[in-house]
């Protein structure tokens, strides 16, 4: 059976990918809606057949087929929302706001809206404007007490005044900065690249996914459970939730033999236990592969860890799976920055592949440098699996891990005395203020740097070119005079004009040599800092729960011993936050020392090159 559909957005086929170029408003016939991975097979009015992203089309009211009128398949287009009202019996009966928890595997993954959204062409300054993720702490009178680590979608916005999706009370992670003028800006949507797992890997156990915001129009990378449906459940059923701080504060003692994360007191305060040898890896050698008899293509990267020196191969979707697992497991205690974005078109272009590989290298390097993340079983699996069987078994085990969300704190052992609640709250507020201020400073550098980049690649070279042309034009006028003896002057003026044209080219190319690395580093930190509101929010919510302990004891909802346990565990959470902040500060000092030295060295070379050219031009003129 074939279905008629209308194209919502222009789509240009990638050469050699069996894709079909379609235009907005065009009517096409869907010949196969079950291709998978966010694609459908369609035929246009000219009889050409190929693959089209399913979110780029909208099914017409009338469908063609031999069996009469029928609706499109449930997994295509605008899927009907299943009735989950049977969960309401678990909802709390009080008038307090219900907590949002993840239904996880209880319901199919659904998009948050019914309207497909196209990839958006984003300017860098638009990606860094809008409301910031810290605003919730200024506007929420409860200071985050209701932040039950309910993840939200994230992504760039389409307009300067559009609010960022992580500013509305829940937070997530900002998207990677797309280098101005030299990099593609398109963002992918669900299934547009290579989201389906190959062969037996397609087991639907991963919670990774993408959601679309209600406004702004940009496709968003979701948080740890952003694409799952949220339902209201009473906290008396903690099996439905992985996020509420009370799950850790009042849980039974963790069973012995589980993984342990050690914190000890160092010179700067609480610190993670660092391994003797620093883990590192190299992301290189991107190769194009295909599957489905050539219908789908992808880029595979070679990752070589320094521990084994044995390369393993991963596609982008494998990095995405790792990101989701790390976010799910460590996100309550450790900021896990986003991966570079996916995109629909141009993903096989050399410049894009180079940019993506560079950013994947940066992301992996940062993960390798974290002592907790780098030593985790799932990260070690990603770097050093032996074969496909080993990878699949490790993947399944990671997806069944129950020590996720706030339960990661059950594995933390701090070799330090317990802190009182006032000190815990003080530390939390201190880090919140610092990370908020640094976030503002980083965004300012990105804005200023982007403006400077535009000047260096736009009006500034043109000004130098105009000066050079003016000198050469005047030299031509002098030449036309016919006066003997002025050849030295006219030649020198012509050379000076050409020098300014050379300077224009140097100015235009300079941002790639120095500003690029400064912008990329600050964008990395923008991503990290964008995670802190969530991480700090978990601690703020825990503090508020401990503050309520006396009231809960008086109403016989918890015992006095429970209150003591809650305070001790809040102390453990505080030590984890302090250890993470000390790790962050150590990396910050190293990274900014390195990138500022590199930036200034390139700036010195830049001005020395210009000065040398001007001296040479100056030497052409005769001293009178």
C-alpha positions, 0 to 999 in steps of 0.5 A, spaced: 500 500 500 502 506 498 500 513 501 500 520 499 504 525 503 506 532 502 513 535 503 514 540 509 521 542 508 526 542 502 531 536 502 537 535 498 540 528 497 547 526 498 550 523 492 551 516 492 546 515 498 540 512 494 536 519 497 531 523 494 531 530 493 524 533 494 522 540 495 517 544 500 510 543 498 511 537 493 506 531 493 510 524 494 508 517 494 510 513 500 512 506 497 515 503 503 514 506 510 518 501 514 525 503 512 527 504 519 532 509 522 527 515 521 527 514 513 521 512 508 522 510 501 518 515 496 517 516 489 516 523 486 511 525 480 517 524 475 517 517 477 524 517 481 524 513 488 529 514 494 529 515 501 526 521 505 527 523 512 520 521 515 519 528 519 520 532 513 513 529 510 506 530 512 501 525 510 495 527 506 488 526 508 487 521 503 491 515 501 492 511 495 492 504 495 489 498 492 485 496 499 482 503 499 483 508 504 487 507 510 491 511 515 499 511 515 503 506 519 503 508 527 511 508 527 510 514 521 508 521 521 504 523 527 503 517 532 497 517 536 499 518 543 497 511 547 493 512 553 497 512 560 491 514 564 492 507 568 498 510 571 494 515 575 492 510 580 499 511 583 499 519 583 499 522 590 492 525 592 495 531 596 495 538 592 502 538 592 505 539 585 506 531 582 513 529 581 515 528 574 519 521 573 521 517 567 516 511 565 522 508 562 521 502 558 513 502 560 512 506 554 514 507 547 518 513 546 515 519 543 516 525 540 514 531 544 510 534 539 507 532 533 509 537 528 516 535 524 521 540 525 527 541 520 534 542 521 535 549 522 541 554 520 544 557 526 549 563 527 554 562 533 551 568 536 544 565 536 546 559 539 549 562 545 544 567 547 537 567 550 535 566 557 541 562 561 540 555 565 542 559 571 535 563 572 531 558 575 535 559 582 534 566 581 526 565 580 525 559 584 523 561 591 524 553 593 531 554 590 530 548 586 527 543 592 522 541 586 528 539 581 527 532 582 533 531 576 527 531 571 531 532 565 529 536 559 531 537 552 537 541 550 539 545 544 540 551 540 535 556 539 533 559 532 532 566 534 536 571 539 530 572 543 528 565 543 529 562 550 533 556 551 529 550 553 534 549 559 531 555 562 524 553 564 526 550 571 529 544 568 536 544 565 540 540 560 546 541 556 547 546 551 549 544 544 556 545 541 559 551 538 559 551 530 565 555 528 563 561 524 563 561 517 567 555 516 563 550 519 556 547 517 551 549 522 545 544 520 543 540 526 540 533 525 533 530 527 531 524 530 533 518 526 536 523 520 543 520 520 544 513 523 540 512 529 538 504 528 543 499 531 546 494 526 543 487 526 542 484 533 544 491 536 537 493 535 535 491 542 531 498 544 534 497 551 538 504 550 534 510 553 537 515 548 533 519 544 531 526 541 526 530 543 523 537 539 521 543 544 515 546 544 517 553 541 524 555 538 523 550 532 530 547 533 531 539 534 534 538 541 538 533 544 535 530 550 537 529 557 538 522 560 530 520 559 528 526 555 525 522 549 521 518 554 514 520 556 513 523 563 508 521 568 506 522 575 507 517 580 508 517 587 514 517 590 512 511 594 514 507 588 521 508 587 522 503 582 519 508 577 524 513 578 531 514 578 532 521 580 529 524 586 534 525 592 530 522 597 531 515 594 539 516 596 537 519 602 532 514 605 535 508 601 537 502 605 545 501 605 548 499 599 550 491 598 557 490 599 561 488 593 558 493 589 563 498 585 566 504 590 568 511 588 573 514 593 574 521 596 580 523 600 582 530 603 588 533 599 591 539 599 585 543 596 580 539 600 576 533 598 578 530 591 577 524 587 582 518 587 586 519 581 589 513 577 597 512 577 597 513 569 593 518 566 588 515 561 588 518 554 586 516 547 586 518 539 580 519 535 583 518 528 582 515 521 575 516 519 572 511 514 566 511 510 562 505 511 555 502 508 549 497 510 542 495 508 545 494 501 548 501 500 542 504 502 545 507 508 552 510 509 556 512 515 562 514 518 566 510 522 572 512 527 578 509 530 579 510 537 586 508 540 587 508 548 594 509 550 593 503 555 592 497 550 594 501 543 589 497 540 584 500 536 577 499 536 572 502 531 566 506 533 560 510 529 557 517 532 551 513 534 556 509 539 559 515 542 551 517 543 550 511 546 556 512 551 554 519 552 547 517 554 550 511 559 554 516 562 549 521 563 544 516 566 549 513 571 554 519 573 549 526 571 547 527 578 554 527 581 558 529 575 557 534 569 557 530 562 557 535 557 554 534 550 557 531 544 557 535 538 551 535 534 548 530 529 546 533 522 542 531 516 546 534 510 553 535 508 555 529 513 560 526 508 563 532 506 571 533 508 570 539 512 565 537 517 568 530 518 574 533 520 570 538 525 566 532 528 573 528 529 576 534 532 570 535 537 569 528 538 577 528 540 576 533 545 570 530 548 573 523 549 580 527 552 575 530 557 572 524 559 579 520 559 581 526 564 576 524 569 578 519 574 571 517 575 568 516 568 575 514 565 575 508 570 568 506 569 566 499 566 562 502 561 567 507 559 573 502 559 568 497 555 567 503 549 575 503 549 577 496 549 572 491 547 575 485 544 570 483 539 563 484 537 560 479 542 564 482 548 561 489 545 554 486 545 554 483 552 558 489 555 552 494 552 547 490 555 550 489 562 551 497 562 543 498 560 541 494 566 545 498 571 541 500 576 546 504 580 544 510 576 541 517 577 542 519 585 544 512 586 551 513 584 552 516 591 551 510 594 558 508 591 561 514 594 566 513 600 569 519 603 574 519 608 572 525 611 568 527 617 561 528 616 559 535 615 553 539 618 547 542 614 549 549 614 556 547 611 553 543 606 549 549 604 554 554 604 559 549 599 553 548 594 551 556 594 559 558 593 559 553 587 553 555 584 555 562 584 562 561 581 559 557 576 554 562 574 559 567 574 564 563 569 558 561 565 557 569 563 564 570 562 565 564 557 559 566 553 561 573 553 568 571 550 564 567 545 560 573 543 566 577 542 570 572 539 564 571 534 564 578 532 571 579 531 571 572 527 566 575 522 570 582 522 576 578 520 573 574 515 568 580 512 569 587 512 576 587 515 580 584 509 575 588 504 578 594 507 585 592 506 583 590 499 580 597 498 587 600 501 591 596 496 587 597 490 587 605 492 595 605 492 595 601 485 590 605 482 594 611 484 600 608 481 597 607 475 595 614 474 602 616 476 605 611 470 600 615 465 604 622 466 610 619 462 615 623 466 621 619 466 625 617 473 618 616 477 619 608 475 622 607 482 616 610 486 610 607 481 613 600 482 614 601 490 607 604 490 604 598 486 608 593 491 605 597 497 598 596 494 599 588 493 602 588 500 595 590 503 592 585 499 596 580 502 595 582 509 587 582 507 588 574 506 592 573 512 587 577 516 582 573 513 585 566 515 588 568 522 582 566 526 583 559 524 590 559 527 588 562 533 581 564 535 578 557 533 582 554 539 580 559 543 573 559 541 572 551 541 575 551 548 570 556 551 565 552 548 567 546 551 566 550 558 560 552 556 557 545 555 560 543 562 558 549 565 551 548 562 551 541 566 552 544 573 545 547 574 542 540 574 548 537 578 548 543 583 540 542 583 540 535 585 544 537 591 540 543 593 534 538 593 537 534 597 539 540 602 531 541 602 529 534 603 534 534 610 531 541 612 524 537 612 527 532 616 524 535 623 517 536 620 517 528 617 519 526 624 514 530 628 509 527 623 512 520 624 513 519 616 521 518 618 524 516 624 529 520 628 535 515 625 532 516 618 534 523 620 541 522 622 542 518 616 539 523 611 544 528 614 550 523 613 548 522 606 547 529 604 554 530 607 557 525 602 553 528 596 557 535 599 564 531 598 562 529 591 560 536 589 567 539 592 571 533 589 568 535 582 569 542 583 576 541 585 577 537 579 574 542 575 578 548 577 584 543 576 582 542 569 580 549 568 587 552 570 590 547 565 586 548 559 586 556 560 593 556 561 594 552 555 589 555 550 591 563 552 599 561 551 597 558 544 592 564 542 597 569 544 603 565 540 599 565 534 597 573 535 605 574 535 606 570 529 600 574 526 603 581 527 610 579 526 608 577 519 604 583 517 610 587 520 615 584 516 611 585 510 610 592 511 617 593 512 619 590 506 614 594 502 617 600 506 624 598 503 622 599 496 621 607 497 627 611 496 630 615 501 630 623 499 
